[in-house]
Amino acid sequence: MSSQTKRQLLTVMFSDMVGYSRLMNEDEEYAIQLRNRMEHQLRLLVPVHNGNVQQFYGDGALCLFTSAVEAVQCAAAIQAAFKEPPIVPVRIGLHTGDVLLDGTNVYGESVNVASRIESFSVPGAVLFSEKVYDDIKNHAALKVKSLGPFRLKNIQHEVGLYALEHPTLTVPDPKALQGKGYREKRSIAVLPFVNMSPDPENEYFSDGISEELLNTLAREAAFKVTARTSSFAFKGANEDMRSIGKKLGVDTILEGSVRKSGNRVRITAQLINTEDGYHLFSETYNRTLDDIFAVQDEISADIANKLKARLGLTEQEHQAGSSGSSPAKLEAYNLYLKGLFQWNQYTPEAAATAIGLFKQSLELDPRFAKAWAYLSFCYSFLGASGNWPTEQSLPHAKEAAERALSLDDSLELAYCALGIVHLFLDWNMEAAEKIFERARAINPNSTAYMYTYSLLLRAEGRFDEGAHVLERAIELDPVSIIAHTYLADMYIACGKQEMAIDTINKIQGLHPENEQIRCIKAWILLATGKLDEAEDILMVQLPEGHSLFKEYVASRGVFFSKKGNLERARKCLARLKKMHEESPRDNDFFDIGLLATQLQYYEQAYQATLEAIGRRLGGVIFILNHPMWKGFRQSSYFKDVLNRMGISEKWVRN
């Protein structure tokens, strides 16, 4: 190295004029005019954003910035300027990383990455890497869309690409992008394996095998694996694999069967190409149940390596799960699978049953980390939803999550479980953020991470970022009720009303008989001012014992309030209070407080909130930023609520 050589962390921006060589052949004078206009704008705009035009080369340029935010803002300004006549078709790509500066020369992988990203860009677009996204994601004025993972030429690691969203910018279709590399298409769905055992009670076992294979494959960074809720939606469906592949957006499907008899098990697995429906491979594994975990790892490793070979990727040693994630005793595993089957029903009753089964599993094998993690999820679900008193749920959730982590600190589920506890029991967003970062580092493709982390983002009022996380989740879980309903709520908070309605309509089309979705849709319609459509849902009479009856009464109260019929709205509020007296339920305080806020009865909302705080109801955290509570936040009571919760005003963003 020369004395002038130094290393520096910078944001690199490559810009390139599209079609310059062709235009030189057709109209040399005009081509030079456009090229000179490009150089003039770069020399004008880059210094304004504290950047440096490092090099011009023919029809392109290399610029450097110390700030990723200013680099992206500069790129947007450049593209806006080039839309003015005479239009200059320019591609822009950015990446942040360590570079080597030697006078006017710039070296390093970061320079190559930025160059490859620029090659995938299109005229009028601003594309950048995940590292740039990490630096700008908390800037509300910068809207971003994920384009998915890409393999860039001569770059060993996968790079996630993003596009800046703005009315003046082009946001390309990721499927249509072409450049120096290729878009990743390593996608797989694991369908529920068919129970071929004589005993129908063994269905939980075949489901468990499928889920364990799915989870193992999901830990492979090389693959995009459809989440359980979407792949299991096709359980028992007699549907062509090409059709299922199209609905799930995957290239391959793993299906199979499990035949369990005594201490023997036969697992048959077929990997199918969804483009043509043909088998890529078919294998049968005959084993004793004593080595069931080795069988699971063997199958997933076999599939992973065959997929890598199909894509021309380097075959790497398969990473098996850590010992704390698998039990030492088969009976403990059987009980865990039964608990998992119940947990995946996503009802309070099933979660309560799952707790008993996970406890039995852990009595047999106290070192079974996954069982501790799912036990924590069950307790958090029942406590945060108000179905169980906090003292009977959330402290136990914390204990279980911490136990899981102590046994296996590579289990992202355990970090997700502890992150939820920090959010709902401790109301400690900073601690939750650190824990979720650990989960993300272990498995950024985990939908458990995406769903739980999105709850933290919702509480913190980081709605745009939460929407991006959930959009990514839907790519992996395209028929998930949780993903779509969470995302619709995020869109409302972002002010993207039509996108919220489109999202809730999409999931309702997939689950037309689901009453919970209808109830959520009513709230979405109320929030967007579509009162007539909301009325069609809310005026349907439910039996008073229905689990959603109180939510419907609260929704009707909000509807009448928005229609100006305050008398009927007040009657709904009075009815909610009476029903709570007759049949108390902790989460009634949310319905009462929300309707009181809508009526601007802030003292009543305050009293309901104090009750919720006194019971340590986790969901109170959402009043900090959610739009439905905006009026209450502007009242004189809100500061006292923050004090009682022990939360700083810095967390109130909206």
C-alpha positions in Angstrom: 0.0 0.0 0.0 1.1 3.5 -0.7 1.1 6.2 2.0 -2.0 7.6 0.4 -3.9 4.3 0.7 -6.6 4.1 3.3 -9.7 2.0 4.2 -13.0 3.7 4.9 -16.7 2.6 5.4 -18.6 4.3 2.6 -21.7 4.1 0.6 -20.8 3.5 -3.1 -23.1 4.7 -5.9 -22.8 3.5 -9.4 -24.8 5.2 -12.2 -24.9 4.2 -15.8 -26.7 5.6 -18.9 -28.7 2.9 -20.6 -28.3 2.5 -24.4 -25.4 5.0 -24.8 -23.5 2.8 -27.3 -26.6 2.2 -29.5 -27.4 5.9 -29.4 -23.9 6.8 -30.4 -24.3 4.8 -33.6 -27.7 6.3 -34.3 -27.2 10.0 -33.3 -23.7 10.7 -31.9 -24.5 14.4 -31.2 -27.6 13.6 -29.2 -25.8 10.8 -27.3 -23.0 13.2 -26.2 -25.6 15.8 -25.2 -27.3 13.3 -22.9 -24.0 12.1 -21.5 -23.0 15.7 -20.7 -26.3 16.4 -19.1 -25.8 13.3 -16.9 -22.3 14.5 -15.8 -23.6 18.0 -15.2 -26.4 16.8 -12.9 -24.0 14.5 -11.0 -21.5 17.3 -10.4 -24.3 19.5 -9.3 -26.3 17.2 -7.0 -23.7 14.9 -5.4 -21.8 17.6 -3.5 -25.2 19.0 -2.2 -25.7 15.6 -0.5 -22.1 15.6 0.9 -20.9 13.1 -1.6 -17.9 13.0 -3.9 -17.8 12.2 -7.7 -14.9 9.8 -7.6 -14.7 8.7 -11.3 -16.4 9.3 -14.6 -16.0 6.5 -17.2 -17.7 6.9 -20.5 -21.4 6.8 -19.9 -21.1 6.0 -16.1 -19.9 7.3 -12.8 -18.7 6.2 -9.4 -19.7 8.4 -6.4 -18.9 8.0 -2.7 -20.8 9.1 0.4 -20.2 8.9 4.1 -23.9 8.7 4.8 -26.2 6.0 3.3 -29.3 8.2 3.8 -27.7 11.1 1.9 -26.6 8.7 -0.8 -30.1 7.4 -1.3 -31.6 10.9 -1.2 -29.1 12.0 -3.8 -29.9 9.1 -6.1 -33.6 10.0 -5.9 -32.8 13.6 -6.7 -30.7 12.5 -9.7 -33.5 10.3 -11.1 -36.1 13.1 -10.6 -33.9 15.5 -12.5 -33.4 13.0 -15.4 -37.1 12.8 -15.9 -37.2 16.4 -17.1 -36.5 16.7 -20.9 -34.2 15.8 -22.3 -34.8 12.5 -20.5 -31.7 10.6 -19.6 -32.3 6.8 -19.0 -30.0 6.1 -16.0 -29.6 3.0 -13.8 -28.4 3.5 -10.2 -27.1 0.9 -7.7 -25.8 1.5 -4.1 -24.1 -0.6 -1.5 -22.4 0.2 1.9 -19.2 -1.4 3.0 -15.5 -1.2 3.5 -13.5 0.3 0.5 -9.9 0.8 -0.2 -9.0 4.3 -1.4 -5.7 4.9 -3.3 -5.8 8.4 -4.7 -8.5 8.5 -7.3 -8.8 4.7 -7.4 -11.3 2.8 -5.3 -11.1 -1.0 -4.6 -12.9 -3.7 -2.7 -15.8 -6.1 -2.8 -18.2 -3.3 -1.8 -17.4 -1.5 -5.1 -18.1 -4.8 -7.0 -21.4 -5.3 -5.2 -22.6 -1.8 -6.0 -21.6 -2.3 -9.7 -23.5 -5.6 -9.8 -26.6 -4.0 -8.2 -26.5 -1.2 -10.8 -26.5 -3.8 -13.6 -29.9 -5.1 -12.3 -31.4 -1.6 -12.0 -33.6 0.0 -14.7 -34.0 3.6 -15.9 -35.6 5.7 -13.3 -35.0 3.3 -10.4 -32.9 3.4 -7.3 -31.7 0.0 -6.2 -29.6 -0.8 -3.2 -28.4 -3.6 -0.9 -29.7 -4.8 2.5 -26.8 -3.0 4.1 -28.0 0.3 2.8 -31.6 -0.6 3.8 -30.4 -1.3 7.4 -29.1 2.3 7.5 -32.2 4.0 6.1 -35.0 1.9 7.4 -35.8 4.1 10.4 -36.2 7.2 8.1 -40.0 7.5 7.6 -39.6 9.7 4.5 -37.8 7.0 2.6 -40.2 4.3 1.5 -38.7 1.0 0.4 -39.8 -2.2 -1.4 -38.0 -5.5 -1.0 -37.1 -7.2 -4.3 -35.8 -10.4 -2.7 -32.5 -12.2 -2.6 -30.1 -12.2 -5.6 -26.9 -13.9 -6.5 -24.4 -11.4 -8.0 -21.7 -12.4 -10.3 -18.4 -13.2 -8.5 -19.9 -12.4 -5.1 -20.0 -15.4 -2.8 -22.8 -14.3 -0.5 -26.4 -13.7 -1.3 -27.5 -10.1 -1.5 -31.0 -8.8 -0.7 -32.0 -6.0 -3.1 -34.4 -3.1 -2.3 -35.9 -0.3 -4.4 -36.8 3.2 -3.3 -40.5 3.9 -3.6 -41.6 7.4 -4.7 -44.1 8.8 -7.3 -41.2 10.0 -9.4 -39.3 6.7 -9.3 -39.6 3.4 -11.1 -40.1 0.3 -8.9 -39.1 -2.7 -11.0 -40.8 -6.1 -11.0 -38.2 -8.4 -9.3 -39.1 -11.3 -11.6 -38.2 -9.2 -14.7 -34.8 -8.0 -13.5 -31.8 -9.0 -15.4 -28.2 -8.2 -14.7 -24.8 -9.6 -13.8 -26.1 -12.6 -11.7 -29.5 -14.0 -11.2 -32.5 -13.8 -8.9 -32.7 -16.6 -6.3 -35.3 -19.2 -7.1 -34.4 -21.8 -4.4 -37.9 -22.2 -3.0 -39.6 -25.3 -1.5 -42.8 -26.2 0.3 -43.1 -29.2 2.6 -46.7 -30.5 2.4 -48.1 -32.5 5.4 -46.9 -36.1 5.1 -49.8 -38.6 4.9 -50.4 -40.8 7.9 -50.3 -44.4 6.5 -50.4 -46.0 10.0 -53.4 -48.1 10.9 -54.0 -45.9 14.0 -55.5 -42.5 13.0 -54.1 -41.2 16.3 -50.7 -41.2 14.7 -51.6 -38.3 12.5 -50.0 -36.0 15.0 -46.8 -37.9 14.4 -46.8 -37.6 10.6 -47.6 -33.9 10.9 -44.7 -33.5 13.4 -42.3 -35.2 11.0 -43.4 -32.8 8.2 -43.0 -29.8 10.5 -39.6 -30.9 11.7 -38.4 -31.3 8.2 -39.8 -27.9 7.3 -38.0 -26.2 10.2 -34.7 -27.9 9.4 -34.8 -26.8 5.8 -35.8 -23.3 6.8 -32.5 -23.0 8.8 -30.6 -23.5 5.5 -29.8 -20.0 4.3 -29.7 -21.2 0.7 -33.5 -21.8 0.5 -36.8 -20.0 0.6 -39.1 -22.3 2.6 -42.9 -21.8 2.7 -44.1 -21.6 6.3 -46.2 -24.2 8.0 -49.6 -22.4 7.9 -49.5 -22.1 4.2 -48.1 -25.5 3.3 -50.5 -27.2 5.8 -53.4 -25.4 4.2 -53.2 -28.1 1.5 -53.5 -31.0 3.9 -55.7 -33.7 2.3 -56.2 -31.7 -0.8 -56.4 -33.7 -4.0 -54.8 -31.0 -6.1 -52.2 -31.0 -8.9 -48.7 -30.2 -7.6 -48.3 -27.6 -10.4 -51.4 -25.8 -9.1 -50.2 -25.9 -5.5 -46.8 -24.7 -6.5 -48.3 -21.7 -8.3 -50.4 -20.8 -5.3 -47.5 -21.0 -2.9 -45.0 -19.5 -5.3 -42.5 -22.3 -5.0 -40.3 -24.2 -7.5 -40.3 -27.5 -5.6 -42.6 -29.4 -3.3 -41.7 -32.1 -0.8 -44.5 -34.6 -0.1 -44.5 -38.0 1.4 -46.0 -40.5 3.8 -45.2 -41.9 7.2 -46.1 -45.5 8.3 -45.5 -46.1 12.0 -45.8 -49.6 13.4 -44.5 -50.5 16.8 -40.9 -49.3 17.0 -40.5 -49.1 13.3 -41.2 -46.3 10.9 -41.1 -46.0 7.1 -40.8 -42.5 5.7 -41.3 -42.0 2.0 -40.4 -38.6 0.5 -40.7 -37.2 -3.0 -39.3 -33.9 -4.3 -41.4 -32.6 -7.2 -40.7 -29.9 -9.7 -43.8 -27.7 -9.8 -43.1 -26.4 -13.3 -43.9 -29.7 -14.9 -45.1 -31.9 -12.0 -42.2 -34.5 -12.4 -40.3 -36.1 -9.6 -36.8 -34.8 -9.0 -36.2 -37.7 -6.6 -38.0 -40.2 -4.5 -36.5 -42.0 -1.5 -37.8 -44.4 1.2 -36.2 -44.5 4.7 -36.8 -47.5 6.9 -35.7 -46.9 10.5 -36.4 -47.6 14.1 -37.9 -44.9 16.1 -34.8 -44.8 18.3 -33.0 -42.8 15.5 -35.9 -40.7 14.3 -33.9 -37.5 14.7 -31.1 -38.8 12.6 -33.7 -39.8 9.9 -35.1 -36.2 9.9 -31.6 -34.8 9.5 -30.7 -37.3 6.9 -33.8 -36.5 4.7 -33.4 -32.7 5.0 -29.7 -32.9 4.2 -30.4 -35.1 1.2 -33.0 -32.7 -0.1 -30.9 -29.7 0.6 -27.9 -31.1 -1.3 -30.0 -32.2 -4.2 -31.5 -28.8 -4.5 -28.1 -27.2 -4.4 -26.9 -29.6 -7.1 -29.9 -28.7 -9.3 -29.1 -25.0 -9.0 -25.4 -25.5 -9.6 -24.5 -24.3 -6.1 -21.5 -25.5 -4.1 -22.6 -28.4 -1.8 -21.8 -27.6 1.7 -21.8 -29.7 4.8 -25.3 -29.8 6.2 -25.7 -28.1 9.6 -27.6 -30.3 12.0 -29.6 -28.9 14.8 -28.0 -28.5 18.1 -28.5 -31.1 20.8 -30.7 -28.9 22.9 -33.2 -28.8 20.1 -33.9 -32.5 20.1 -35.0 -34.6 23.1 -33.1 -37.5 24.5 -36.3 -39.7 25.0 -38.7 -40.8 22.3 -41.7 -40.5 24.6 -40.8 -36.9 25.3 -40.7 -36.3 21.6 -44.1 -37.9 21.1 -45.7 -35.7 23.7 -44.0 -32.6 22.1 -45.5 -33.5 18.7 -48.9 -33.8 20.3 -48.4 -30.4 22.0 -47.2 -28.9 18.7 -50.3 -30.3 16.9 -52.5 -28.5 19.5 -50.5 -25.3 19.5 -50.9 -25.0 15.7 -54.7 -24.9 16.0 -54.2 -21.3 17.2 -57.1 -21.2 19.7 -57.1 -20.5 23.4 -58.5 -23.9 24.2 -55.9 -25.7 22.1 -53.1 -23.6 23.5 -54.2 -24.6 27.1 -54.1 -28.3 26.0 -50.7 -27.8 24.5 -49.3 -26.4 27.7 -50.2 -29.7 29.5 -48.6 -31.8 26.8 -45.4 -29.7 26.7 -45.1 -29.9 30.5 -45.4 -33.7 30.3 -42.7 -33.8 27.6 -40.4 -31.7 29.8 -41.0 -33.8 32.8 -39.5 -36.7 30.9 -36.7 -34.6 29.3 -36.1 -31.2 31.0 -33.3 -30.4 28.5 -35.7 -30.3 25.5 -35.2 -26.7 24.3 -37.9 -26.6 21.6 -40.5 -27.8 24.1 -39.6 -24.9 26.4 -39.8 -22.4 23.6 -43.2 -23.5 22.5 -44.4 -23.7 26.1 -43.4 -20.0 26.3 -45.3 -19.2 23.1 -48.5 -20.8 24.6 -48.3 -18.9 27.8 -47.6 -15.6 26.0 -50.5 -16.2 23.6 -53.0 -16.8 26.5 -51.7 -14.0 28.6 -51.3 -11.3 26.0 -54.7 -12.0 24.5 -56.4 -11.7 27.9 -57.6 -15.3 27.9 -55.6 -16.1 31.0 -54.7 -13.7 33.9 -51.2 -12.3 33.5 -49.9 -13.8 36.8 -50.9 -17.3 35.5 -49.2 -16.8 32.1 -46.6 -14.2 31.3 -44.2 -14.9 34.2 -44.3 -18.6 33.2 -43.7 -17.6 29.5 -40.5 -15.7 30.6 -39.2 -18.6 32.7 -39.8 -21.0 29.8 -38.1 -18.8 27.2 -35.1 -18.2 29.4 -34.8 -22.0 30.0 -34.9 -22.7 26.3 -32.1 -20.2 25.7 -30.0 -21.6 28.5 -30.2 -25.0 26.8 -29.8 -23.9 23.1 -28.6 -20.4 22.3 -28.8 -21.2 18.6 -32.6 -21.6 18.6 -34.2 -18.6 17.1 -37.6 -19.6 18.5 -36.3 -19.2 22.0 -35.2 -15.6 21.2 -38.6 -14.9 19.6 -40.3 -16.2 22.7 -38.2 -14.0 25.0 -38.6 -11.0 22.8 -42.4 -11.3 23.1 -42.1 -11.6 26.9 -40.0 -8.4 27.0 -42.7 -6.6 24.9 -45.8 -7.8 26.7 -44.7 -8.5 30.3 -41.9 -6.0 30.8 -43.0 -3.3 28.3 -39.3 -3.0 27.5 -38.8 -2.2 23.8 -35.1 -1.8 24.0 -34.5 -5.2 25.4 -37.0 -6.8 23.0 -35.2 -5.1 20.0 -31.8 -6.7 21.1 -33.4 -10.1 21.5 -35.1 -10.0 18.1 -31.8 -9.0 16.4 -30.3 -12.2 17.8 -33.2 -14.2 16.3 -32.8 -12.5 13.0 -29.0 -13.2 12.9 -29.7 -16.9 13.4 -32.5 -17.3 10.8 -33.7 -14.2 9.0 -36.2 -16.3 7.0 -38.0 -17.5 10.1 -41.7 -16.5 9.9 -41.8 -16.9 13.7 -39.3 -14.1 13.9 -41.2 -12.0 11.3 -44.5 -12.2 13.1 -43.2 -11.6 16.6 -40.9 -8.8 15.5 -43.7 -7.1 13.6 -45.6 -6.8 17.0 -42.6 -4.8 18.4 -42.6 -2.6 15.3 -46.3 -2.0 15.7 -45.9 -1.1 19.3 -43.0 1.3 18.5 -45.0 3.0 15.7 -42.5 1.8 13.0 -45.4 0.9 10.7 -43.6 1.2 7.3 -40.9 -1.1 8.5 -43.4 -3.4 10.0 -45.2 -3.6 6.7 -42.0 -4.5 4.9 -41.3 -7.3 7.4 -44.8 -8.7 6.9 -44.7 -8.4 3.1 -41.6 -10.6 3.3 -43.5 -13.0 5.6 -46.3 -13.3 3.1 -43.8 -14.4 0.5 -43.0 -17.3 2.7 -46.5 -17.8 4.1 -48.9 -16.7 1.3 -52.1 -18.1 2.8 -51.4 -17.1 6.4 -54.3 -15.4 8.3 -51.8 -13.9 10.8 -49.6 -12.4 8.1 -52.5 -10.8 6.1 -54.4 -9.5 9.1 -51.2 -8.1 10.7 -50.3 -6.5 7.4 -53.7 -5.0 6.8 -53.5 -3.3 10.2 -50.0 -2.0 9.4 -51.2 -0.6 6.1 -53.9 1.3 8.0 -51.4 2.8 10.3 -49.2 3.7 7.3 -52.1 5.5 5.7 -52.2 2.9 2.8 -55.9 2.4 3.0 -56.5 0.7 -0.3 -53.6 -1.7 0.2 -55.2 -2.6 3.6 -58.5 -3.4 2.0 -56.8 -5.4 -0.8 -54.9 -7.4 1.8 -57.9 -8.2 3.9 -60.0 -9.1 0.8 -57.3 -11.4 -0.4 -57.2 -13.4 2.8 -61.0 -13.5 3.1 -61.1 -14.9 -0.4 -58.8 -17.7 0.8 -60.8 -18.3 4.1 -64.4 -17.1 3.2 -66.0 -18.8 6.3 -63.6 -17.4 8.9 -65.6 -15.1 11.2 -62.4 -13.7 12.8 -61.4 -12.3 9.4 -64.9 -10.8 8.9 -64.6 -9.1 12.2 -61.1 -7.7 11.4 -62.3 -6.6 8.0 -65.1 -4.6 9.7 -62.4 -2.7 11.7 -60.4 -2.1 8.5 -63.5 -0.7 6.7 -64.3 1.5 9.7 -60.8 2.9 9.7 -60.9 3.7 6.0 -64.4 5.3 6.2 -66.2 2.7 4.1 -69.1 2.7 6.5 -71.7 1.1 4.2 -69.5 -1.9 3.6 -68.7 -2.2 7.3 -72.4 -2.1 8.1 -73.1 -5.1 5.9 -70.8 -7.1 8.2 -71.6 -5.6 11.6 -75.4 -5.9 11.3 -75.2 -9.7 11.1 -76.5 -11.0 14.4 -74.2 -13.3 16.3 -75.4 -15.4 19.3 -74.5 -13.7 22.5 -72.2 -16.6 23.6 -70.1 -16.3 20.4 -66.4 -15.7 21.1 -66.4 -12.6 19.0 -69.7 -11.1 20.3 -68.1 -8.4 22.4 -65.8 -7.4 19.6 -68.8 -7.0 17.3 -70.6 -4.8 19.9 -67.5 -2.6 20.2 -67.3 -2.4 16.4 -70.9 -1.4 16.1 -70.4 1.3 18.7 -67.5 2.7 16.6 -69.7 2.5 13.5 -72.6 4.4 15.1 -70.2 7.0 16.4 -68.8 7.6 12.9 -72.3 7.8 11.5 -73.2 10.5 14.1 -75.7 8.2 16.0 -74.1 8.9 19.4 -77.1 7.6 21.3 -76.7 4.1 19.8 -72.9 4.3 20.2 -73.4 5.1 23.9 -75.7 2.1 24.3 -73.1 -0.2 22.8 -70.6 1.2 25.4 -73.0 0.6 28.2 -73.7 -2.9 27.0 -70.0 -3.7 26.9 -69.6 -2.6 30.5 -72.6 -4.7 31.6 -71.4 -7.8 29.8 -68.0 -7.4 31.5 -69.7 -7.3 34.9 -71.7 -10.4 34.1 -68.9 -12.3 32.4 -65.6 -10.6 33.1 -62.7 -11.1 30.7 -59.4 -9.1 30.9 -59.3 -8.1 27.3 -62.7 -6.4 27.6 -60.8 -3.3 28.8 -59.4 -2.9 25.3 -62.9 -2.9 23.7 -64.3 -0.5 26.4 -61.3 1.8 26.2 -61.3 1.9 22.4 -65.0 2.7 22.1 -64.8 5.3 24.8 -61.9 6.9 23.0 -64.0 7.0 19.8 -66.7 8.8 21.7 -64.1 11.1 23.2 -65.0 9.9 26.7 -61.4 10.0 27.7 -61.9 9.7 31.4 -63.7 6.4 30.8 -61.0 5.3 28.4 -58.5 6.2 31.1 -60.2 4.1 33.8 -60.4 1.1 31.4 -56.7 1.6 30.6 -55.8 1.8 34.3 -57.6 -1.5 34.9 -55.6 -3.0 32.0 -52.3 -1.7 33.4 -53.2 -3.0 36.9 -53.7 -6.4 35.4 -50.5 -6.0 33.4 -52.3 -6.8 30.2 -49.6 -6.9 27.5 -51.6 -5.4 24.7 -51.8 -2.0 26.4 -48.4 -1.4 24.8 -50.2 -0.7 21.4 -51.9 2.4 22.7 -48.6 4.2 22.4 -48.8 4.7 18.7 -51.8 3.0 17.1 -54.0 5.4 15.1 -57.2 4.2 16.8 -55.9 5.6 20.1 -54.8 8.9 18.8 -57.5 10.9 20.5 -56.7 9.4 23.9 -53.0 10.2 23.4 -53.9 13.8 23.0 -55.9 13.9 26.2 -54.6 15.0 29.6 -54.7 11.4 30.9 -52.1 9.9 28.6 -49.1 11.2 30.4 -50.2 9.5 33.6 -50.7 6.3 31.7 -47.0 6.4 30.5 -45.8 7.1 34.0 -47.8 4.1 35.4 -46.4 1.9 32.6 -42.8 3.2 33.2 -42.5 4.1 29.5 -40.6 7.2 28.2 -42.4 9.6 25.9 -39.7 9.0 23.3 -41.5 5.8 22.3 -44.6 7.8 21.3 -44.1 8.6 17.6 -47.5 9.0 16.1 
